Amino acid sequence: IVSPQGYGKNDYIETKKPVVIVTAPGPGSGKLSVCLSQFYHDHKQGINSGYAKFETFPIWNLPLKHPVNVAYEAATVDLADFNLIDPHHLEAYNKISVNYNRDVEAFPILKNIIMKITGSKNSYYNSPTDMGVNRAGFGIIDDEGTKTAARQEIIRRFFRHNLEFAIGSGTKEEFDRAETIMESAGVKPEDRPVVLPARSAAEECKEKGKGNKGYFCGAAIELQDGSIITGKNSTLMHAASSAVINVIKHLAGIDDAVHILKPEIMSDLSRLKKEILSLSSESLNLDEILVALSISAHTDNNAKRALSKLKELRGRELHSTHLPTPGDEAGLRKLGINFTTDAIPSSSLFFNI
């Protein structure tokens, strides 16, 4: 590796600035390899360069089982990362610091590479923690608030893996690991405030004989003040669509009995889906409802007022009982709503083999 046939085969990238940032889309994308290659070429040319890693998680000076560090494990379930006490740091300094398995396992090899490149008998890093530039822990001024937010993130990650497993893009092992991490943090799905209201909305939908084609779906959104607004599916619209419409009417102070979507527009969209596009359901997803709302706002003052409240939904939390359609998911992402789902199938065409 440390030879003309190894790093020497890579192109040397000439730089002019004293500090160069190497970034990439995600893990395993070659950032460290590029740094070490440059490191090798620099030393061959007599340039005494070095490198450090800017890495936020896990946070080295928080406890191993702090919810923020556990949330990192929940966020990297697909990589099978896990946190541990950095044994190299403990041996070198007799101080406890938190790191993760891949860095700890690779450090002895990395240390030898550094010593071989520099020609020194000692590495300027004694542990993977030494390599990291991380001040995030010092920025926490409300530890309890941070713990609460981290626990909610752990639950959101569990629901994400539940969804991915349901649609076949994730594995049972990833789902099980996400569930184990959630349980180790002392939380459960129902600790997410919008989960039970969404499920109750679905039950109410069934009890009242509403829904669409035998499917009874519920959705719930939590607002900034902690209030929760629900929505149910119908032949007219999906549960997520209903919840968003109910929320913006609430925020705009519009009575629940007032219709803000023009009936003729809704009728035309439904007819387009069923009669022209030959889709199986004319019920409108969130993306379609947003289009209907924007058109209605052109001639209806209530719709215009409600439309202006959509920007207040950014960063809010939503849970739905059933799998969101691509149109629902696209609409929620555009609005900046953090959403989770129980991933119950909402179509007889759904299979998971």
C-alpha positions in Angstrom: 0.0 0.0 0.0 2.7 2.5 1.0 4.8 2.2 -2.2 5.0 3.5 -5.7 2.7 0.6 -6.7 0.2 1.5 -4.0 -0.6 5.1 -3.1 2.0 6.1 -5.7 -0.3 4.9 -8.5 -2.9 7.5 -7.5 -2.8 10.9 -9.1 -1.4 13.6 -7.0 -3.8 16.5 -6.5 -1.9 19.8 -6.4 -3.2 22.2 -3.7 -2.4 25.8 -2.8 -4.3 26.3 0.4 -2.9 25.4 3.8 -6.1 23.5 4.7 -8.0 21.3 2.3 -11.4 19.8 3.0 -12.2 16.4 1.5 -15.9 15.6 1.5 -18.2 13.0 -0.1 -21.8 11.9 -0.2 -21.6 9.3 2.6 -19.7 6.5 4.4 -17.4 4.2 2.4 -16.9 6.8 -0.4 -13.1 7.0 -0.2 -12.5 10.2 1.9 -9.8 8.6 4.0 -8.2 6.9 1.1 -7.8 10.2 -0.8 -6.3 11.8 2.3 -3.8 9.1 2.8 -2.9 9.1 -0.8 -2.2 12.9 -0.7 -0.4 12.4 2.6 1.9 9.8 0.9 2.6 12.1 -2.2 3.2 15.2 0.0 5.8 13.4 2.1 7.6 12.1 -1.0 7.9 15.8 -2.0 9.1 16.9 1.4 5.8 18.5 2.4 5.1 17.7 6.1 1.3 17.4 5.8 -1.2 15.6 8.0 -4.9 15.0 8.3 -7.8 15.0 10.7 -11.4 13.8 10.6 -14.3 16.0 11.2 -16.8 13.6 12.5 -19.9 14.4 14.7 -21.1 11.0 15.9 -20.6 9.2 18.1 -19.7 12.1 20.5 -16.5 11.0 22.2 -17.1 12.9 25.5 -20.7 11.8 26.1 -21.4 8.5 27.9 -21.5 5.4 25.8 -25.2 4.9 26.4 -26.2 8.5 26.1 -29.3 8.6 23.8 -27.4 10.8 21.3 -24.8 8.1 20.9 -27.4 5.4 20.8 -29.2 7.4 18.1 -26.0 7.2 16.0 -26.3 3.4 16.2 -29.9 3.6 15.1 -28.9 5.8 12.2 -26.3 3.3 11.0 -28.2 0.1 11.3 -27.5 -0.7 7.7 -23.7 -0.4 8.3 -24.0 -2.5 11.6 -22.0 0.2 13.4 -21.8 0.0 17.2 -20.3 2.2 19.8 -17.6 1.2 22.2 -15.0 2.6 24.6 -11.9 3.5 22.6 -9.3 1.0 24.0 -6.4 2.8 22.2 -7.3 6.1 23.9 -7.7 4.4 27.3 -4.3 2.7 27.0 -2.5 5.9 25.8 -4.1 8.4 28.2 -6.0 6.4 30.8 -9.1 8.4 29.7 -12.5 7.1 28.6 -13.7 8.2 25.2 -16.4 6.8 22.9 -15.8 5.7 19.4 -17.2 3.2 17.0 -16.2 -0.3 15.8 -14.9 0.5 12.3 -12.5 3.2 13.4 -11.3 1.2 16.5 -10.7 -2.0 14.4 -8.9 -0.1 11.6 -6.7 2.0 13.8 -3.7 -0.4 14.2 -3.4 -0.7 10.4 -3.8 3.1 10.0 -1.2 3.8 12.6 1.3 1.6 10.8 0.5 3.3 7.5 1.2 6.7 9.0 4.5 5.6 10.5 5.6 4.0 7.2 4.7 7.2 5.2 6.5 9.5 7.7 9.4 7.2 8.4 8.9 7.7 12.1 8.8 5.1 14.8 5.8 6.9 16.4 2.5 8.0 15.0 1.2 11.5 15.9 -2.1 9.8 16.6 -2.4 7.4 19.5 -6.0 6.6 19.1 -8.9 7.0 16.6 -10.4 9.6 19.0 -7.2 11.6 18.5 -8.0 11.8 14.8 -11.4 13.3 15.3 -12.3 17.0 15.4 -15.5 17.0 17.4 -16.8 19.8 19.7 -20.5 18.8 19.5 -20.6 17.6 23.1 -19.5 21.0 24.3 -22.4 22.7 22.4 -25.1 20.9 24.5 -26.7 23.4 26.8 -29.9 21.4 27.6 -29.0 17.8 28.1 -32.5 16.6 29.0 -33.9 18.3 25.9 -31.1 16.7 23.8 -31.9 13.2 25.3 -35.6 13.6 24.5 -34.9 14.6 20.9 -32.4 11.7 20.5 -35.0 9.2 21.8 -37.5 10.5 19.3 -35.0 10.0 16.6 -34.4 6.4 17.7 -38.1 5.8 17.3 -38.2 7.4 13.9 -35.3 5.2 12.8 -37.2 2.1 14.0 -40.2 3.1 12.0 -38.0 3.8 8.9 -36.6 0.3 9.0 -40.1 -1.1 9.6 -41.2 0.6 6.4 -38.1 -0.5 4.4 -38.6 -4.1 5.5 -42.3 -3.9 4.6 -41.6 -2.7 1.1 -38.7 -5.1 0.6 -35.9 -2.6 0.5 -34.6 -3.5 4.0 -33.8 -6.8 5.7 -35.3 -8.5 8.7 -31.8 -8.3 10.4 -31.8 -4.5 10.0 -35.4 -4.3 11.4 -34.5 -6.5 14.4 -31.4 -4.5 15.1 -33.4 -1.2 15.0 -35.9 -2.7 17.4 -33.2 -3.9 19.7 -31.5 -0.5 19.8 -34.9 1.2 20.5 -35.6 -1.2 23.4 -32.1 -0.6 24.8 -32.9 3.1 24.9 -35.9 2.4 27.0 -38.5 3.7 24.5 -41.2 2.1 22.4 -43.1 3.1 19.2 -46.0 4.5 21.2 -43.7 7.1 22.9 -43.9 9.0 19.7 -46.7 11.4 20.4 -48.5 11.1 17.0 -48.6 7.3 16.9 -51.6 6.6 19.2 -53.7 9.4 17.8 -53.2 8.2 14.2 -54.2 4.6 15.2 -57.2 6.0 17.1 -58.2 7.9 13.9 -58.0 4.7 11.9 -60.2 2.9 14.4 -62.8 5.7 14.4 -62.7 5.7 10.6 -63.6 1.9 10.7 -66.3 2.3 13.4 -68.0 5.0 11.3 -67.9 2.9 8.2 -65.8 5.5 6.2 -62.5 4.7 4.6 -62.0 3.7 1.0 -62.6 0.2 -0.5 -62.3 -1.5 2.8 -59.2 0.2 4.0 -59.4 2.5 7.1 -56.4 4.7 7.5 -55.5 7.3 10.1 -52.8 10.1 10.2 -51.9 12.6 13.0 -49.7 15.7 13.0 -48.2 17.3 16.0 -47.9 21.1 15.9 -45.3 23.3 17.6 -47.6 23.9 20.6 -48.0 20.2 21.2 -51.6 20.0 19.9 -52.3 17.1 17.6 -54.6 17.1 14.6 -55.8 13.9 12.9 -57.1 12.9 9.5 -58.8 9.9 8.0 -58.9 8.4 4.5 -62.1 8.5 2.4 -63.1 8.1 -1.2 -62.1 11.8 -1.6 -58.6 11.8 -0.2 -55.9 9.9 1.6 -55.4 10.1 5.4 -52.2 12.2 5.1 -54.1 14.6 2.8 -56.9 14.9 5.2 -54.6 15.6 8.2 -52.7 18.3 6.3 -56.0 20.0 5.2 -57.3 19.8 8.8 -54.1 21.3 10.2 -53.9 24.3 7.9 -57.6 25.0 8.5 -56.9 24.9 12.2 -53.9 27.2 11.9 -55.9 29.6 9.7 -58.8 29.7 12.1 -61.2 28.3 9.6 -64.2 26.3 10.9 -64.0 22.6 10.3 -67.3 22.6 8.4 -66.0 25.1 5.8 -64.8 23.5 2.6 -61.6 25.0 1.2 -61.2 22.7 -1.8 -63.5 23.6 -4.7 -65.8 20.6 -5.4 -65.5 21.0 -9.2 -61.7 20.9 -9.0 -61.8 17.8 -6.8 -64.3 16.2 -9.1 -62.2 16.9 -12.2 -59.1 15.5 -10.6 -60.9 12.3 -9.5 -62.4 11.9 -13.0 -58.9 12.3 -14.5 -57.5 9.6 -12.3 -60.3 7.1 -12.8 -61.6 7.7 -16.3 -58.6 8.9 -18.2 -55.5 7.5 -16.4 -57.4 4.3 -15.5 -56.0 4.3 -11.9 -57.6 1.9 -9.4 -58.6 4.7 -6.9 -59.8 8.2 -7.4 -58.9 9.2 -3.8 -56.4 12.1 -3.9 -52.9 11.8 -2.5 -51.2 14.7 -0.7 -49.3 15.9 -3.8 -52.6 16.1 -5.7 -54.4 17.8 -2.9 -51.7 20.5 -2.8 -52.4 21.2 -6.4 -56.1 21.3 -5.8 -55.6 23.7 -2.9 -53.4 26.1 -4.9 -56.0 26.2 -7.7 -58.8 26.8 -5.2 -56.8 29.6 -3.6 -57.1 31.6 -6.8 -60.8 32.2 -6.3 -61.4 31.3 -2.6 -60.1 33.5 0.2 -60.3 30.7 2.8 -58.2 28.4 0.6 -55.8 31.3 0.2 -55.5 31.8 3.9 -55.0 28.0 4.5 -52.4 27.8 1.7 -50.3 30.4 3.4 -50.1 28.2 6.5 -48.4 25.3 4.7 -45.0 26.8 5.5 -45.7 26.4 9.2 -45.7 22.6 8.8 -41.9 22.4 8.1 -40.3 20.4 10.9 -43.6 19.1 12.2 -44.2 15.4 13.0 -46.7 13.1 11.3 -47.5 9.4 11.7 -49.8 7.4 9.4 -51.1 3.9 10.1 -50.8 2.7 6.5 -48.1 2.7 3.8 -47.8 6.2 2.2 -48.2 6.3 -1.6 -45.4 7.9 -3.6 -47.6 11.0 -3.9 -48.1 11.2 -0.2 -44.4 10.7 0.5 -43.4 13.3 -2.1 -45.9 15.8 -0.6 -44.7 15.3 2.9 -41.1 15.7 1.9 -41.8 18.9 0.0 -43.6 20.3 3.1 -40.6 19.3 5.3 -42.7 17.1 7.6 -41.0 14.3 9.5 -43.2 11.3 8.9 -43.3 7.7 10.1 -45.8 4.9 9.4 -47.0 1.6 10.8 -46.6 0.4 7.2 -49.9 -1.4 7.0 -50.7 -2.3 3.4 -53.4 -0.1 1.9 -53.9 -2.1 -1.3 -54.7 -5.7 -2.1 -51.9 -5.5 -4.7 -49.3 -5.4 -2.0 -47.1 -8.4 -1.4 -44.0 -9.0 0.7 -42.5 -12.4 -0.1 
